Amino acid sequence: MTAGLELAIILPTLNERGNLAPLVERIDAALTPILGANGWEVLIIDDNSADGTADEARAIALGDARVRVIQRIGRRGLASAAIEGFCATAAPFVAVMDADHQHDPELLGSMLDAVRREEADVAVASRFAPGASTQDWAAPERERLSSFANAMARRLTGADLTDPMSGYFLLRSETARALVPRLSGIGFKILLDLLATSGKTLSVQEFPLKFAKRREGESKLDRAILFDFLAGLYDKTLGRVIPTRFALFGTVGALGVIVHMAVLALLLLWLEEAFTIAQAGAVFAAMSFNFWLNNWLTYRDQRLRGPGAVLRGWLGFCATCAVGAFANVAVATLLESQGIYWALAALAGILIGSVWNYALSSRFVWGRY
């Protein structure tokens, strides 16, 4: 048995109160016979859960010093939570797993042994490796989505894995911390980020995982997970030149241009020569569309939920974008009056307002720069 601390298990959480105590018991049963009572610790990185997950974690920690909690205020996302965990432990090895009981702690011993013996840089619990099972998942749509996402991930990382989108993996802490300064920290798939960021190809050994049902609560992932690929791809190419989240904001804005142009064309048919009114109506329609899509995609790690929060967010988005919208309409109207084709004039107005909209909405609507 190992006398000192050897392995830290990072549990990123959001509304997982009822899952914590049973999971710590399962981790204890899996690791204590291998590492000893003091050979492991659990880091619960909680994104200020509304259900009191952080308080529950602190209550568990009062009776078990191997459990620690970091309650994050104003910061969200699985990837960034894992990064904080990498930097918060003294253990030479670190694992990331979900707190919902879909990941079996019994695999931790074998995964640790493979990395400790230098058989692999990263041990990955795979849902699709030979011997794995997703029978208990009972989510065929999510399973198809994961298969498609994995195919895309293999193209992005070049890693020949059955499940590069896995959220359950283990590696040396020094390896993770060496990559931290270059990780994007955006989204939910930290393994994908690690593999794509490493200057050398990390060797990987997969372990078949019987992917279980969530014990309680609801999944925080949805179809928007595919947007993580765009974030990852951009961050690894041009992310050091233009901020990744601004690029995502701009991508949503590009879709908003389609909405803008469609509404503008319809209003011009109806209002004929009243270009200023038509442009203002199109700006409002595109602004509302952009708020909805940004809330769902660009800021989904900070997503506003519930009718009240969404309404306040939409009003705040409109208010913070008001100056940008005014500049948009003014510039477009001026150019159109000078004989510039209406579509080109509208595009110029959109470009002028975009930077302002991003800067203020990032700060005042979703609470981050």
C-alpha positions, -999 to 999 in steps of 0.1 A, spaced: 0 0 0 11 36 -6 14 57 25 12 91 9 -13 109 -13 -11 95 -48 -44 102 -66 -68 131 -67 -103 126 -82 -118 157 -96 -156 159 -96 -170 189 -114 -205 194 -101 -237 214 -108 -267 203 -88 -254 170 -77 -262 172 -40 -278 137 -36 -251 120 -56 -220 130 -36 -221 109 -4 -229 76 -22 -201 83 -48 -175 91 -21 -184 58 -5 -179 40 -38 -146 57 -44 -135 47 -9 -144 11 -15 -125 11 -48 -93 29 -38 -86 23 -1 -78 -14 -5 -53 -3 -32 -38 30 -20 -46 29 17 -68 53 36 -47 83 29 -37 76 -7 -65 94 -24 -86 126 -22 -117 139 -38 -119 175 -51 -154 187 -56 -154 217 -79 -189 231 -77 -203 258 -99 -224 274 -71 -252 249 -74 -287 261 -65 -294 228 -48 -267 232 -21 -242 208 -36 -213 228 -21 -229 227 14 -233 190 11 -197 186 1 -186 206 31 -207 185 54 -190 153 40 -156 170 43 -162 176 80 -163 138 85 -137 129 59 -106 150 55 -100 134 21 -128 154 6 -123 190 -3 -146 215 -21 -140 246 -42 -172 266 -47 -169 288 -78 -188 321 -80 -193 336 -114 -174 308 -132 -189 277 -148 -181 249 -171 -167 214 -167 -134 221 -186 -125 251 -164 -135 232 -133 -111 204 -142 -83 229 -148 -88 244 -114 -87 209 -99 -54 201 -117 -38 231 -101 -54 225 -66 -39 191 -58 -5 179 -46 -13 143 -57 11 131 -85 -18 116 -104 -52 131 -112 -85 117 -125 -116 135 -138 -150 118 -136 -187 127 -134 -205 129 -101 -237 113 -114 -226 76 -110 -224 69 -147 -187 64 -143 -176 33 -123 -149 41 -97 -138 4 -98 -118 13 -130 -97 38 -111 -72 13 -98 -65 -2 -132 -63 32 -149 -38 44 -123 -17 13 -126 -14 18 -164 -2 54 -161 20 47 -131 38 20 -150 42 44 -180 21 21 -202 2 52 -213 2 90 -208 -35 90 -204 -59 62 -193 -94 67 -207 -126 49 -197 -143 43 -230 -180 38 -237 -173 22 -271 -142 1 -266 -146 -37 -269 -162 -50 -238 -179 -16 -230 -216 -11 -227 -241 17 -230 -271 -5 -225 -281 12 -192 -277 46 -207 -312 45 -222 -306 75 -243 -303 64 -280 -303 100 -293 -274 110 -269 -256 78 -279 -258 86 -316 -247 122 -309 -217 109 -290 -207 86 -318 -209 114 -343 -190 137 -319 -163 111 -314 -157 108 -352 -152 146 -353 -129 145 -323 -106 120 -339 -102 143 -368 -94 172 -345 -69 154 -323 -55 128 -346 -58 103 -317 -70 68 -326 -95 64 -298 -129 48 -296 -141 75 -272 -121 108 -273 -152 125 -259 -150 106 -227 -154 126 -195 -136 99 -174 -98 98 -176 -66 98 -156 -31 111 -161 -1 125 -143 -8 159 -126 24 174 -140 13 165 -175 -20 182 -170 -5 213 -154 21 217 -181 -8 220 -206 -30 242 -185 -17 276 -199 -26 266 -234 -60 250 -227 -91 269 -238 -111 261 -207 -143 265 -227 -170 239 -229 -173 204 -214 -148 182 -231 -115 187 -213 -100 154 -226 -104 166 -261 -87 199 -252 -58 181 -236 -52 158 -265 -54 185 -291 -32 209 -271 -3 186 -263 28 193 -285 35 156 -286 10 129 -292 -1 115 -258 -2 77 -257 -36 65 -245 -48 32 -231 -86 27 -231 -105 8 -205 -140 -6 -213 -167 12 -193 -202 0 -186 -218 34 -188 -246 34 -162 -278 54 -157 -275 87 -139 -284 80 -102 -304 112 -98 -308 147 -112 -307 158 -149 -278 159 -174 -262 193 -180 -253 183 -216 -274 188 -247 -271 190 -285 -251 222 -281 -222 200 -272 -213 199 -309 -205 236 -306 -175 227 -284 -158 213 -315 -160 247 -332 -146 263 -301 -118 238 -299 -109 240 -335 -108 277 -336 -89 280 -303 -62 257 -316 -58 277 -349 -65 314 -345 -74 316 -308 -43 335 -298 -51 363 -324 -88 367 -317 -105 356 -284 -123 323 -289 -155 334 -273 -156 365 -296 -152 341 -326 -182 321 -313 -201 353 -307 -193 363 -343 -204 329 -356 -238 334 -340 -238 370 -354 -232 356 -389 -264 335 -385 -281 366 -372 -271 384 -405 -293 359 -423 -322 367 -400 -315 404 -403 -315 403 -441 -346 382 -443 -365 405 -420 -352 436 -438 -362 424 -472 -397 416 -460 -401 449 -443 -389 468 -473 -415 450 -494 -441 462 -469 -428 496 -461 -413 504 -495 -391 534 -491 -389 536 -453 -354 521 -451 -346 535 -416 -377 519 -400 -371 486 -419 -334 485 -408 -344 492 -371 -370 464 -372 -344 440 -387 -319 450 -360 -344 442 -333 -353 409 -348 -316 399 -353 -308 411 -318 -335 389 -302 -323 359 -323 -287 365 -314 -295 367 -277 -314 333 -278 -286 316 -297 -258 331 -277 -275 320 -245 -279 285 -259 -244 281 -275 -218 308 -269 -225 312 -232 -240 278 -224 -216 274 -195 -232 305 -181 -267 299 -196 -296 319 -182 -324 296 -172 -360 302 -163 -385 327 -177 -374 355 -153 -337 351 -159 -341 348 -196 -364 379 -198 -340 400 -177 -311 387 -198 -329 396 -231 -337 431 -218 -301 435 -206 -288 423 -240 -311 448 -258 -301 476 -235 -263 469 -237 -266 466 -275 -286 497 -279 -256 519 -287 -243 494 -311 -277 491 -327 -280 529 -330 -246 530 -347 -257 501 -369 -288 519 -381 -271 553 -385 -242 540 -405 -264 518 -427 -288 546 -433 -260 571 -442 -245 547 -467 -278 538 -482 -286 575 -487 -253 579 -505 -264 554 -531 -247 523 -516 -268 491 -523 -290 484 -493 -276 450 -486 -240 463 -484 -251 493 -463 -268 469 -439 -237 447 -436 -215 477 -429 -239 487 -400 -238 452 -386 -200 452 -386 -198 485 -367 -221 473 -340 -207 438 -335 -176 446 -314 -195 469 -291 -223 443 -286 -198 416 -277 -179 436 -252 -209 449 -232 -231 418 -234 -202 396 -223 -198 417 -192 -233 427 -182 -255 399 -195 -235 368 -189 -212 383 -163 -177 378 -178 -153 395 -201 
